[in-house]
């Protein structure tokens, strides 16, 4: 029973870490494209939509995260008039989702190994 609780708490923490990574990568993206006006609000909105798209895609099929996440990133970037082409916005979104999910997944797999699940 204790391992279930530890795994559940660890999973919740890693979901928070996933959002945090997406938020940091979105902030880096906006700064890279010289967006400084209302940076925190724009970063939070971009990260929230990207996170929501990726998580919704994970629920339906794992592959869906790599479609809905970048699509949500692209749509939010378009709404904020960031000076980047449509194709570049999609590729940036895919990169954000891939990097954040990869790092979080590897960390969670390491956590599960540490508590003895694997």
Secondary structure, 3 states (H helix, E strand, C coil): CHHHHHHHHHHHHHHHHHHHHHHHHHHHHHHHCCCCCCHHHHHHHHHHHHHHHHHHHHHHCHHHHHHHHHHHHHHHHHHCCCCCCHHHHHHHHHHHHHHHHHHHHHHHHHHHHHCCCC
